[in-house]
Amino acid sequence: MITVHHLNQSRSQRVLWALEELSLPYQIVLYQRDKTMMAPATLRKIHPLEKSPVLEDNGLILAESGAILEYLQETYDPGGQMKPQERELKLQYRFWLHYAEGSLMPLLLMKLVFASLGKPPVPFGLRTLGKVLGQGVEKAYLNRQLETHARFLESSLEKHRWFAGDHLSMADVQMSFPVFALLERGGIDNLPRLQNWKKNVEMRPAWQRAIQQGGPFEIPGGS
């Protein structure tokens, strides 16, 4: 039996969704974030990085959502349901699997951090300075970078319904967390294709079953 160590409101939502799309049986061990929105230390017993998701299967312990999704596709998707077969689309598929965490999520994490500098747990006496610093970095760098990425993503969905073609793939599963975060935190208007992609995700029965299994999905720190 596959076991998912699932942290609420986290990237492990991707793994639950993938398992539901593949109709695989699994069990969940649930973890709750603490008051600082960090993962609990009990996750260290499963993996030394104390991060989620972690997947256990046949004696293997796998971390990193992208690596887990590739493992699930390679192991449990022999018909290629969740991976395109055409060469050009395969290249796009690989790109999005890496882009999600390599290029987009670092900017979104920075956005979250700098937007939080004027709030607890930053010491009260530093919050005014922190707020000014955070707003300065966002205005001078982050907002422009996120705008560039948002327009790139919007144009990437011009030809196809999904990120790697006309059929859902693990690329979409991997992109779900950063796209949801971008739409929640980015403050960028006029992204109809991305919004439509998000609606298509949320309408999928497998996504809805994953929500039922793992609990409500909201992006931490959204404004």
C-alpha positions in Angstrom: 0.0 0.0 0.0 1.3 3.5 -0.9 1.5 5.9 2.0 1.5 9.6 1.6 2.8 11.8 4.4 0.6 14.8 3.8 0.9 18.3 5.2 -2.2 20.4 5.0 -2.1 23.2 2.4 1.1 22.1 0.8 2.7 20.6 -2.3 1.6 17.2 -1.2 -1.8 18.0 -2.7 -0.1 17.3 -6.0 0.7 13.7 -5.0 -2.8 13.0 -3.8 -4.2 14.4 -7.1 -1.8 12.2 -9.1 -2.7 9.1 -7.2 -6.4 9.8 -7.8 -5.8 10.4 -11.5 -4.1 7.0 -11.7 -6.8 5.3 -9.6 -4.2 4.0 -7.2 -5.1 2.9 -3.6 -3.2 4.7 -0.9 -3.4 5.8 2.7 -2.6 9.2 4.2 -0.8 10.2 7.3 -1.9 13.7 8.1 0.3 16.5 9.5 -0.8 20.0 10.5 1.2 23.2 10.2 2.1 25.0 13.4 1.3 28.6 14.2 4.3 29.8 12.1 3.0 27.8 9.2 6.0 25.5 9.4 5.8 21.7 9.1 5.8 19.8 12.5 9.0 18.2 13.7 7.4 14.8 13.6 8.0 14.7 9.9 11.7 14.3 10.7 11.0 10.7 11.7 10.0 10.1 8.1 12.6 12.2 6.3 15.4 14.3 7.7 14.4 17.5 5.8 11.0 17.6 7.7 9.2 18.4 4.5 6.1 17.1 2.7 5.3 15.3 0.5 7.0 12.1 1.4 5.8 8.9 -0.3 6.4 5.3 1.0 6.0 2.5 -1.5 7.4 -1.0 -1.4 10.2 -0.1 1.0 11.1 3.1 -0.8 10.9 6.5 0.8 10.7 9.3 -1.7 10.7 13.1 -1.2 10.4 16.0 -3.6 7.0 16.2 -5.4 8.6 16.3 -8.9 10.6 13.1 -8.2 7.5 11.5 -6.7 5.3 12.3 -9.7 7.9 11.0 -12.1 8.2 7.8 -10.0 4.4 7.3 -10.0 4.2 7.9 -13.8 7.1 5.5 -14.6 5.9 2.8 -12.1 2.1 2.9 -12.4 1.3 4.4 -15.7 2.4 1.9 -18.3 -0.1 3.2 -20.9 1.3 6.7 -20.7 -2.0 8.3 -19.5 -0.1 11.0 -17.6 2.8 11.6 -20.0 2.6 12.7 -23.7 4.2 10.5 -26.3 5.1 13.0 -29.1 8.7 14.2 -29.0 7.9 17.9 -28.9 5.3 17.5 -26.1 7.7 15.3 -24.1 10.2 18.1 -24.1 7.5 20.5 -22.9 6.5 18.0 -20.3 10.1 17.8 -19.0 10.4 21.5 -19.0 7.4 22.1 -16.9 8.3 19.4 -14.4 11.6 21.4 -13.7 10.3 24.9 -14.3 7.7 24.7 -11.6 10.1 24.5 -8.7 13.3 25.7 -10.4 12.1 29.0 -11.8 8.6 30.0 -10.6 8.3 28.8 -7.0 11.5 30.7 -5.7 9.9 34.0 -6.9 6.6 33.1 -5.2 8.4 32.2 -2.0 10.3 35.4 -2.0 7.0 37.3 -2.6 5.6 35.6 0.5 8.6 36.3 2.6 8.9 40.0 1.7 5.2 40.6 2.0 5.4 39.2 5.6 8.3 41.4 6.9 5.8 43.8 8.4 3.9 41.2 10.3 4.4 38.8 13.2 6.6 36.9 14.0 8.9 39.8 13.0 9.6 41.7 16.2 7.2 44.7 16.6 10.0 47.3 16.6 11.2 46.1 13.2 7.9 45.7 11.4 7.7 49.2 10.0 11.2 48.9 8.5 10.5 45.4 7.4 7.3 46.5 5.6 9.1 49.3 3.8 12.0 46.9 2.8 9.5 44.3 1.6 7.5 46.7 -0.5 10.7 48.1 -2.0 12.0 44.7 -3.1 8.5 43.7 -4.5 8.2 46.9 -6.5 11.8 47.0 -7.7 12.2 43.3 -8.6 9.7 40.7 -7.7 6.5 42.2 -9.2 8.2 42.7 -12.6 9.6 39.2 -12.6 6.3 37.6 -11.7 4.6 39.7 -14.4 7.1 38.3 -16.9 6.5 34.7 -15.8 2.7 35.2 -15.8 2.7 36.4 -19.4 4.9 33.5 -20.4 2.5 31.0 -18.8 -0.5 32.7 -20.4 1.1 32.5 -23.8 2.1 28.9 -23.2 -1.6 27.9 -23.0 -2.5 29.5 -26.3 -2.3 26.4 -28.4 -3.2 23.6 -25.9 -5.6 23.1 -23.1 -3.0 21.7 -20.8 0.7 22.6 -20.3 2.0 19.6 -22.3 -0.7 19.2 -24.9 -4.4 18.6 -25.1 -4.4 16.0 -22.4 -3.7 16.3 -18.7 -0.2 15.1 -17.7 2.1 15.1 -14.6 3.3 18.4 -15.9 0.0 19.9 -15.0 0.0 18.2 -11.6 3.5 19.7 -10.9 2.4 23.1 -12.1 -0.7 23.2 -10.0 0.8 24.5 -6.8 2.8 27.4 -8.3 0.0 28.5 -10.7 -2.5 28.5 -7.8 0.0 30.5 -5.8 0.7 32.9 -8.7 -3.0 33.6 -9.1 -3.4 34.0 -5.4 -0.4 36.1 -4.6 0.8 37.7 -7.8 -1.7 40.6 -8.0 -1.6 40.2 -11.8 -4.8 40.9 -13.9 -6.0 39.6 -17.2 -4.8 36.0 -17.2 -7.9 34.3 -18.7 -6.1 31.2 -19.9 -4.4 30.5 -16.6 -7.8 31.1 -14.8 -9.5 28.7 -17.2 -6.7 26.1 -16.7 -7.3 26.4 -12.9 -11.0 25.9 -13.4 -10.4 22.9 -15.5 -8.2 21.4 -12.7 -10.8 22.1 -10.0 -13.5 20.5 -12.1 -11.7 17.2 -12.4 -13.2 14.4 -10.3 -9.7 13.2 -9.3 -8.9 16.7 -8.0 -12.1 16.8 -6.0 -11.5 13.4 -4.5 -8.0 14.5 -3.5 -9.4 17.5 -1.7 -11.9 15.2 0.1 -9.0 12.9 1.2 -6.4 15.6 2.1 -8.6 18.4 3.3 -9.2 22.0 2.0 -6.5 23.3 -0.2 -5.5 27.0 0.2 -2.2 28.6 -0.6 -0.5 29.6 2.7 0.1 33.3 3.0 -2.3 34.3 0.2 -3.5 37.9 0.2 
